[in-house]
Amino acid sequence: MSEDILKFLESKKPFIDDIIRKYIPEKIDEGYVEWAFGKARYAYDVDALNKSIAEPLWDFLNRGGKRWRPALFLLVAEALGADIEKIKDFAVVPELIHNGSIMTDDVEDMGEMRRGKPCTHKIFGTDIAINTGNMMYFLPLLSFIKNKDKFDAQTLLRAYDAYSEEMINISLGQATDIWWHKGRKDNITKEQYLQMCANKTGCLSRLSARLAVILSEGTKEQEEKLGNFAEILGIAFQIQDDTLSVIGDKFAAKKGYGDDITEGKRSLIVIHALEKASNEDKEKLISILDEHTRDPEKISKAIEILKKYGSVEYAKELARNLMKKAWEDINPLLPESDAKKKIKALADFSIEREI
């Protein structure tokens, strides 16, 4: 099943990337700048825009990424009987925001590697990485502007509201996560972690589903329930990311060995271990996390403690249970279709993938 959904995501990637290129091409020219931003009052420096936006942005996008959020957007819309041609451009919204958030997150975490290459700030500079990441938060609004004549005013307002709400949520979640991995709090509860994750990670998958429902002229109930399902899908992906950072060799090779330990990340796995560990192991784990070390021996010691208390298995089981309940809530809302089957396969993949 994992191989099937991976093949599906891979098959959708060229379609999604072509939409992204419409809104930010790999090579910016005068025609694009005028189309996207209007006639210059004085004169644009197209070369500067290529070097400081297009090149770092596409260097990052071309490294990979599963594009599962825009794929989810398209699948939910298809499952609801939407005109895909009419709404397809909005697939850029969650994907560009997601990649922008990673780019700025890597700056904040002083990351070294991302998707098998040095982080954007290591190649292009911190200033360009921050600005490009921030632009990816707002560039997707072009899809709203360029397609506004296709939708009535109420539908557009609902879509703008969803975008605005989730853009606030993502920074709320990131703020919490930053405070935690600075070592400012160790008695974090499972509920607090899930809320942070719902804001930081779940918000963009939730936005994907909400936009799909809104642009398909779905009901408020569908928007809420499918949004909640997609939120859990995002949380499950995050928990699996945290799990793979501990036990996944392929994942570590792409992101960097023990990066979550180096960042001092308070993942669900860490939260569980701190709750269950002996005082000695708890103090040792906190010490390593707060050191933000890149020492392989210390990272291995931290991972050993996480495994010792069954924290990996705990996190995976929690993700499975959350995903199972979320699917049960939306199953009656969607008519049987190939799109619905793929949504279910994506949900299963989120908790079972190896990379």
VEXDREN-2710 file (C-alpha; in Angstrom, 1 decimal):
% VEXDREN-2710
k/r/px/py/pz
1/MET/0.0/0.0/0.0
2/SER/2.9/2.4/0.8
3/GLU/4.4/1.7/-2.6
4/ASP/1.1/2.5/-4.3
5/ILE/0.6/5.8/-2.6
6/LEU/4.2/6.7/-3.2
7/LYS/3.7/6.0/-6.9
8/PHE/0.6/8.1/-6.9
9/LEU/2.3/11.1/-5.2
10/GLU/5.2/10.7/-7.6
11/SER/2.8/10.7/-10.6
12/LYS/1.1/13.9/-9.3
13/LYS/4.4/15.8/-8.6
14/PRO/4.9/17.1/-12.2
15/PHE/1.3/18.3/-12.4
16/ILE/1.8/20.2/-9.0
17/ASP/5.2/21.5/-9.9
18/ASP/3.8/22.9/-13.2
19/ILE/1.2/24.8/-11.2
20/ILE/3.9/26.2/-8.9
21/ARG/6.0/27.3/-11.9
22/LYS/3.0/29.3/-13.1
23/TYR/3.2/31.3/-9.9
24/ILE/6.9/31.4/-9.5
25/PRO/9.0/30.2/-12.5
26/GLU/12.4/28.8/-12.2
27/LYS/13.6/31.7/-14.3
28/ILE/12.0/35.0/-13.7
29/ASP/11.6/37.4/-16.7
30/GLU/10.0/40.8/-17.3
31/GLY/6.7/39.2/-18.5
32/TYR/6.3/37.2/-15.3
33/VAL/7.1/40.1/-13.0
34/GLU/4.5/42.3/-14.8
35/TRP/1.9/39.5/-14.7
36/ALA/2.5/38.7/-11.0
37/PHE/3.2/42.1/-9.5
38/GLY/2.0/44.7/-12.1
39/LYS/3.8/47.2/-14.2
40/ALA/6.9/48.8/-12.6
41/ARG/6.4/52.3/-11.5
42/TYR/10.2/52.8/-12.1
43/ALA/12.1/49.6/-13.0
44/TYR/12.4/46.0/-11.6
45/ASP/15.8/44.4/-11.2
46/VAL/15.0/41.0/-12.7
47/ASP/18.5/39.6/-12.2
48/ALA/18.3/40.4/-8.5
49/LEU/14.9/38.6/-8.2
50/ASN/16.3/35.5/-9.9
51/LYS/19.3/35.4/-7.6
52/SER/17.5/36.1/-4.4
53/ILE/14.1/34.4/-4.9
54/ALA/13.8/32.0/-7.9
55/GLU/17.2/30.3/-7.5
56/PRO/17.0/29.6/-3.7
57/LEU/13.3/28.7/-4.0
58/TRP/13.8/26.2/-6.8
59/ASP/17.0/24.9/-5.4
60/PHE/14.9/23.9/-2.4
61/LEU/11.9/22.6/-4.3
62/ASN/13.9/20.5/-6.7
63/ARG/15.5/18.6/-3.9
64/GLY/12.3/16.5/-3.5
65/GLY/9.5/16.5/-1.1
66/LYS/6.4/14.4/-1.4
67/ARG/3.9/17.1/-2.3
68/TRP/1.3/15.2/-0.3
69/ARG/-0.4/18.4/1.0
70/PRO/-1.4/19.6/-2.5
71/ALA/-2.2/16.0/-3.4
72/LEU/-4.5/15.9/-0.5
73/PHE/-6.1/19.1/-1.6
74/LEU/-6.8/17.6/-5.1
75/LEU/-8.0/14.3/-3.7
76/VAL/-10.5/15.9/-1.3
77/ALA/-11.8/18.2/-4.1
78/GLU/-12.1/15.2/-6.4
79/ALA/-13.9/13.2/-3.7
80/LEU/-16.4/16.0/-3.3
81/GLY/-17.0/16.2/-7.1
82/ALA/-15.2/19.5/-7.7
83/ASP/-14.2/20.8/-11.1
84/ILE/-10.4/20.2/-10.7
85/GLU/-9.6/22.5/-13.7
86/LYS/-11.3/25.3/-11.9
87/ILE/-9.7/24.9/-8.5
88/LYS/-6.3/23.3/-9.3
89/ASP/-4.2/26.5/-9.0
90/PHE/-4.9/26.6/-5.2
91/ALA/-2.7/23.5/-4.8
92/VAL/0.2/25.9/-4.6
93/VAL/-1.0/27.3/-1.3
94/PRO/-0.1/24.6/1.2
95/GLU/3.0/23.5/-0.7
96/LEU/4.7/26.9/-1.0
97/ILE/3.8/27.8/2.6
98/HIS/5.1/24.4/3.8
99/ASN/8.5/24.8/2.1
100/GLY/8.8/28.4/3.2
101/SER/8.2/27.3/6.8
102/ILE/11.0/24.7/6.5
103/MET/13.4/27.2/5.1
104/THR/12.9/29.6/7.9
105/ASP/12.7/26.8/10.5
106/ASP/16.2/25.7/9.4
107/VAL/17.5/29.2/10.0
108/GLU/15.9/29.3/13.5
109/ASP/17.3/25.8/14.3
110/MET/20.7/26.5/12.8
111/GLY/20.2/23.4/10.7
112/GLU/23.0/21.9/8.6
113/MET/21.3/19.6/6.1
114/ARG/17.9/19.4/4.5
115/ARG/16.8/16.8/1.9
116/GLY/20.4/15.6/1.4
117/LYS/22.0/19.0/0.8
118/PRO/23.1/21.9/2.9
119/CYS/20.3/24.1/4.2
120/THR/19.4/27.1/2.1
121/HIS/21.0/29.6/4.5
122/LYS/24.2/27.6/4.2
123/ILE/24.3/28.1/0.4
124/PHE/22.6/31.4/-0.2
125/GLY/23.0/33.2/3.1
126/THR/20.7/33.7/6.1
127/ASP/19.2/37.0/4.7
128/ILE/18.1/35.4/1.4
129/ALA/16.8/32.2/3.2
130/ILE/14.6/34.3/5.6
131/ASN/13.3/36.5/2.8
132/THR/12.6/33.7/0.4
133/GLY/10.9/31.6/3.2
134/ASN/8.7/34.6/4.1
135/MET/7.8/35.2/0.5
136/MET/6.6/31.6/0.2
137/TYR/4.1/32.4/2.9
138/PHE/2.5/35.1/0.8
139/LEU/3.2/34.4/-2.8
140/PRO/0.4/31.8/-2.9
141/LEU/-2.1/34.6/-2.5
142/LEU/-1.5/35.2/-6.2
143/SER/-3.7/32.1/-6.8
144/PHE/-6.5/33.9/-5.0
145/ILE/-6.0/37.1/-7.0
146/LYS/-5.7/35.5/-10.4
147/ASN/-8.7/33.2/-10.0
148/LYS/-11.1/35.5/-8.2
149/ASP/-13.5/35.8/-11.1
150/LYS/-14.2/32.0/-11.0
151/PHE/-15.8/32.2/-7.6
152/ASP/-18.6/34.1/-5.8
153/ALA/-17.6/36.6/-3.1
154/GLN/-18.8/34.5/-0.2
155/THR/-16.7/31.5/-1.4
156/LEU/-13.6/33.7/-1.8
157/LEU/-14.1/35.2/1.7
158/ARG/-14.3/31.7/3.2
159/ALA/-11.1/30.8/1.4
160/TYR/-9.3/34.0/2.6
161/ASP/-10.5/33.3/6.1
162/ALA/-9.1/29.8/6.1
163/TYR/-5.7/31.0/4.8
164/SER/-5.5/33.8/7.4
165/GLU/-6.5/31.6/10.3
166/GLU/-4.0/28.9/9.4
167/MET/-1.2/31.4/8.8
168/ILE/-1.6/32.7/12.3
169/ASN/-1.7/29.1/13.6
170/ILE/1.6/28.1/12.0
171/SER/3.5/30.9/13.8
172/LEU/1.7/30.1/17.1
173/GLY/2.9/26.5/16.9
174/GLN/6.4/27.5/15.9
175/ALA/6.7/29.9/18.8
176/THR/5.8/27.2/21.2
177/ASP/8.2/24.7/19.6
178/ILE/11.1/27.2/19.7
179/TRP/10.5/27.9/23.4
180/TRP/10.6/24.2/24.2
181/HIS/13.7/23.3/22.3
182/LYS/15.6/26.2/23.9
183/GLY/15.2/24.1/27.1
184/ARG/12.8/26.5/28.7
185/LYS/10.3/23.8/29.7
186/ASP/10.6/20.1/30.4
187/ASN/7.3/19.1/32.0
188/ILE/5.4/19.3/28.7
189/THR/2.2/17.3/28.5
190/LYS/1.0/15.1/25.7
191/GLU/-1.9/17.5/25.2
192/GLN/0.4/20.5/25.0
193/TYR/2.5/18.7/22.4
194/LEU/-0.5/17.8/20.3
195/GLN/-1.8/21.3/20.4
196/MET/1.6/22.6/19.3
197/CYS/1.7/20.1/16.5
198/ALA/-1.8/20.9/15.4
199/ASN/-0.8/24.5/15.1
200/LYS/2.6/24.1/13.5
201/THR/2.3/20.9/11.4
202/GLY/-1.4/20.1/11.2
203/CYS/-2.4/23.6/10.1
204/LEU/-1.2/23.2/6.5
205/SER/-2.8/19.8/5.9
206/ARG/-5.9/21.3/7.5
207/LEU/-5.7/24.2/5.2
208/SER/-5.4/21.9/2.2
209/ALA/-8.6/20.1/3.2
210/ARG/-10.5/23.3/4.1
211/LEU/-9.7/25.0/0.9
212/ALA/-10.7/21.9/-1.1
213/VAL/-14.1/21.8/0.7
214/ILE/-14.6/25.6/0.3
215/LEU/-13.7/25.8/-3.4
216/SER/-15.9/22.7/-4.0
217/GLU/-18.8/24.6/-2.4
218/GLY/-18.9/22.1/0.4
219/THR/-20.7/22.6/3.7
220/LYS/-19.4/24.0/7.0
221/GLU/-19.7/20.5/8.5
222/GLN/-17.5/19.0/5.7
223/GLU/-15.0/21.8/6.2
224/GLU/-14.7/21.2/9.9
225/LYS/-14.6/17.4/9.9
226/LEU/-12.3/17.1/6.8
227/GLY/-10.2/19.8/8.3
228/ASN/-9.9/17.9/11.6
229/PHE/-9.0/14.7/9.7
230/ALA/-6.3/16.5/7.8
231/GLU/-5.0/18.1/11.0
232/ILE/-4.5/14.6/12.4
233/LEU/-2.9/13.5/9.2
234/GLY/-0.3/16.3/9.6
235/ILE/0.3/15.3/13.3
236/ALA/0.7/11.7/12.3
237/PHE/3.3/12.7/9.6
238/GLN/5.2/14.8/12.3
239/ILE/5.1/11.9/14.8
240/GLN/6.5/9.6/12.2
241/ASP/9.2/12.1/11.3
242/ASP/10.2/12.2/14.9
243/THR/10.2/8.4/15.0
244/LEU/12.3/8.1/11.8
245/SER/14.8/10.6/13.2
246/VAL/15.5/8.1/15.9
247/ILE/15.3/4.8/14.0
248/GLY/15.3/5.6/10.3
249/ASP/18.6/5.4/8.6
250/LYS/17.3/6.6/5.2
251/PHE/15.6/9.6/6.9
252/ALA/18.7/10.5/8.9
253/ALA/20.8/10.4/5.8
254/LYS/18.6/13.0/4.2
255/LYS/18.1/15.3/7.1
256/GLY/21.3/14.8/9.1
257/TYR/22.1/12.3/11.9
258/GLY/20.4/13.1/15.1
259/ASP/19.3/16.6/14.0
260/ASP/16.3/16.5/16.4
261/ILE/18.6/15.8/19.3
262/THR/20.9/18.6/18.2
263/GLU/18.0/21.0/18.0
264/GLY/16.9/20.0/21.5
265/LYS/13.5/19.1/20.1
266/ARG/10.8/18.1/22.6
267/SER/9.1/15.6/20.4
268/LEU/6.3/13.3/21.7
269/ILE/9.0/10.6/22.0
270/VAL/11.1/12.8/24.3
271/ILE/8.1/13.9/26.3
272/HIS/7.2/10.3/27.0
273/ALA/10.8/9.3/27.9
274/LEU/11.1/12.2/30.3
275/GLU/7.9/11.1/32.0
276/LYS/9.0/7.5/32.3
277/ALA/12.8/7.7/32.8
278/SER/14.7/7.3/36.0
279/ASN/16.0/10.6/37.5
280/GLU/19.5/9.7/36.2
281/ASP/18.4/9.1/32.6
282/LYS/16.0/12.1/32.7
283/GLU/18.9/14.4/33.7
284/LYS/21.2/12.9/31.1
285/LEU/18.6/13.3/28.3
286/ILE/17.8/16.9/29.2
287/SER/21.5/17.7/29.5
288/ILE/22.2/16.4/26.0
289/LEU/19.1/18.1/24.5
290/ASP/20.0/21.4/26.0
291/GLU/23.6/21.2/24.8
292/HIS/22.5/21.2/21.2
293/THR/25.4/18.8/20.5
294/ARG/26.6/17.3/17.2
295/ASP/28.7/14.8/19.1
296/PRO/27.6/11.3/17.6
297/GLU/28.3/9.6/21.0
298/LYS/26.1/11.9/22.9
299/ILE/23.4/11.8/20.2
300/SER/23.5/8.0/20.3
301/LYS/23.2/8.1/24.1
302/ALA/20.1/10.2/23.9
303/ILE/18.6/7.9/21.3
304/GLU/19.4/4.9/23.6
305/ILE/17.4/6.5/26.4
306/LEU/14.5/7.2/24.1
307/LYS/14.4/3.5/23.0
308/LYS/15.0/2.2/26.6
309/TYR/11.6/3.4/27.8
310/GLY/9.5/2.3/24.8
311/SER/8.9/5.9/23.8
312/VAL/9.2/5.2/20.0
313/GLU/6.5/2.4/20.2
314/TYR/4.3/4.7/22.4
315/ALA/4.4/7.5/19.8
316/LYS/3.7/5.2/16.9
317/GLU/0.7/3.6/18.7
318/LEU/-0.7/7.0/19.6
319/ALA/-0.4/8.2/16.0
320/ARG/-2.2/5.0/14.8
321/ASN/-5.1/5.5/17.2
322/LEU/-5.5/9.2/16.3
323/MET/-5.5/8.4/12.6
324/LYS/-8.0/5.5/13.1
325/LYS/-10.5/7.7/14.9
326/ALA/-10.0/10.6/12.4
327/TRP/-10.8/8.3/9.5
328/GLU/-13.9/6.9/11.3
329/ASP/-15.2/10.5/11.6
330/ILE/-15.0/11.4/7.9
331/ASN/-15.7/8.0/6.3
332/PRO/-19.5/8.6/6.2
333/LEU/-19.0/12.1/4.7
334/LEU/-17.4/10.9/1.5
335/PRO/-19.0/8.8/-1.2
336/GLU/-17.1/5.8/-2.4
337/SER/-14.6/6.7/-5.1
338/ASP/-11.0/6.2/-6.2
339/ALA/-10.2/9.5/-4.6
340/LYS/-11.6/8.3/-1.2
341/LYS/-9.5/5.2/-1.4
342/LYS/-6.4/7.2/-2.0
343/ILE/-7.2/9.5/0.9
344/LYS/-7.4/6.4/3.1
345/ALA/-4.1/5.1/1.7
346/LEU/-2.4/8.4/2.4
347/ALA/-3.7/8.2/6.0
348/ASP/-2.2/4.7/6.4
349/PHE/1.0/5.8/4.7
350/SER/1.4/8.7/7.2
351/ILE/2.0/6.4/10.1
352/GLU/3.8/3.5/8.4
353/ARG/6.3/5.2/6.0
354/GLU/10.0/4.7/6.2
355/ILE/11.1/8.0/4.7
END
